[in-house]
Amino acid sequence: MTKLLTFCTIKNIIKSIFISKGRQDTLMFLGSLQRIVDCWLLGEGLSIGYDDCINKILPGDRALAWCSPYDSSLQGQGFINSSYFQGLNPIEYFFYCQGDREGLVNIGVNTSDAGYIQRCISKSMQDVTI
């Protein structure tokens, strides 16, 4: 029952992303989800960087003050090399928290979008009888 419930939940999440954001964003979400599953299956642990959440590197010429201007290295752009199982160094932890902060801002800003989607779903279901 739990596996079926989880599958239905994931299916509904994917469906809502497709309805609200479109095909391209859905494919990017599925690609990120596939990378997470592959990491777990290969035993590498889970490692999510800024680019997994936003699908691009950090904007600007410097990610942090200690980075050289126009540093093109992966670590200088916010890539998290370690898995959560291995532990993060302080710089990787900062980048991880940066993604969390952006997620919190998105929750606050996109609340109206979620409310609108809920309203559309409710309106489409109001004539359904069982």
C-alpha positions as CSV (number, residue, x, y, z in Angstrom):
1,M,0.0,0.0,0.0
2,T,2.8,2.4,0.8
3,K,4.6,1.8,-2.5
4,L,1.3,2.5,-4.4
5,L,0.7,5.6,-2.3
6,T,4.2,6.9,-3.0
7,F,3.9,6.1,-6.7
8,C,0.5,8.0,-6.8
9,T,2.0,10.9,-5.0
10,I,5.0,11.2,-7.3
11,K,2.7,10.8,-10.3
12,N,0.5,13.7,-9.0
13,I,3.6,15.9,-8.4
14,I,4.8,15.3,-11.9
15,K,1.3,15.9,-13.4
16,S,1.0,19.2,-11.5
17,I,4.4,20.4,-12.6
18,F,3.5,19.5,-16.2
19,I,0.2,21.5,-15.9
20,S,1.7,24.5,-14.2
21,K,5.2,24.8,-15.8
22,G,5.1,22.9,-19.1
23,R,6.9,20.1,-20.7
24,Q,10.4,21.4,-20.5
25,D,10.4,22.0,-16.7
26,T,8.8,18.6,-16.2
27,L,11.6,17.0,-18.2
28,M,14.3,18.9,-16.1
29,F,12.6,17.7,-12.9
30,L,12.5,14.1,-14.1
31,G,16.2,14.4,-15.1
32,S,17.1,15.7,-11.6
33,L,15.0,12.9,-10.0
34,Q,16.8,10.3,-12.1
35,R,20.2,11.6,-11.0
36,I,19.1,11.3,-7.4
37,V,17.9,7.7,-7.9
38,D,21.1,6.8,-9.8
39,C,23.3,8.1,-6.9
40,W,21.4,6.0,-4.4
41,L,21.5,2.9,-6.6
42,L,25.2,3.2,-7.1
43,G,25.8,3.7,-3.4
44,E,27.3,7.1,-3.9
45,G,25.0,8.8,-1.4
46,L,22.9,11.8,-2.2
47,S,24.6,15.0,-3.4
48,I,22.5,17.8,-4.7
49,G,24.1,21.1,-5.8
50,Y,22.7,24.5,-6.6
51,D,22.6,23.5,-10.3
52,D,20.3,20.6,-9.5
53,C,17.7,22.9,-8.0
54,I,17.9,25.8,-10.4
55,N,19.5,24.1,-13.5
56,K,22.1,26.7,-13.9
57,I,25.3,27.9,-12.1
58,L,25.4,30.9,-9.8
59,P,25.0,34.3,-11.5
60,G,27.7,36.9,-11.3
61,D,31.4,36.8,-11.4
62,R,32.0,35.6,-7.8
63,A,30.1,33.1,-5.7
64,L,31.7,34.0,-2.4
65,A,34.3,36.6,-1.3
66,W,37.1,34.0,-1.1
67,C,36.6,33.0,-4.8
68,S,38.7,34.7,-7.4
69,P,36.8,36.9,-9.8
70,Y,35.6,34.9,-12.8
71,D,36.6,31.7,-11.2
72,S,35.4,28.9,-13.5
73,S,36.2,26.0,-11.3
74,L,33.3,23.8,-10.1
75,Q,33.8,24.5,-6.5
76,G,34.0,28.2,-7.2
77,Q,30.6,28.1,-8.9
78,G,28.8,26.3,-6.0
79,F,29.2,22.7,-7.0
80,I,28.9,20.3,-4.0
81,N,31.3,17.5,-4.5
82,S,30.7,15.5,-1.3
83,S,27.7,13.4,-0.5
84,Y,25.6,14.0,2.6
85,F,26.7,10.6,3.8
86,Q,30.4,11.6,3.6
87,G,29.7,15.1,5.1
88,L,30.1,18.5,3.7
89,N,33.0,20.9,4.2
90,P,32.1,24.5,5.3
91,I,32.1,25.9,1.8
92,E,29.9,23.2,0.4
93,Y,27.6,23.6,3.4
94,F,27.3,27.3,2.7
95,F,26.3,26.6,-0.9
96,Y,23.8,23.9,0.3
97,C,22.2,26.5,2.6
98,Q,22.1,29.0,-0.2
99,G,19.9,26.7,-2.1
100,D,17.7,26.3,0.9
101,R,17.3,30.0,1.4
102,E,16.4,30.4,-2.3
103,G,13.8,27.6,-1.8
104,L,12.3,29.5,1.1
105,V,12.0,32.7,-0.9
106,N,10.4,30.7,-3.8
107,I,7.8,29.3,-1.4
108,G,6.9,32.8,-0.2
109,V,6.8,34.2,-3.7
110,N,5.1,31.3,-5.4
111,T,2.3,30.8,-2.9
112,S,-0.1,32.6,-5.2
113,D,0.8,30.2,-8.0
114,A,0.0,27.2,-5.8
115,G,-3.2,28.8,-4.7
116,Y,-4.2,29.4,-8.3
117,I,-3.4,25.8,-9.3
118,Q,-5.5,24.6,-6.3
119,R,-8.4,26.8,-7.4
120,C,-8.2,25.5,-11.0
121,I,-8.2,21.9,-9.7
122,S,-11.2,22.6,-7.4
123,K,-13.1,24.3,-10.2
124,S,-12.5,21.4,-12.6
125,M,-13.6,18.9,-10.0
126,Q,-16.8,20.7,-8.8
127,D,-19.1,19.0,-11.3
128,V,-17.8,15.5,-10.7
129,T,-20.2,13.2,-8.9
130,I,-19.4,9.8,-7.5
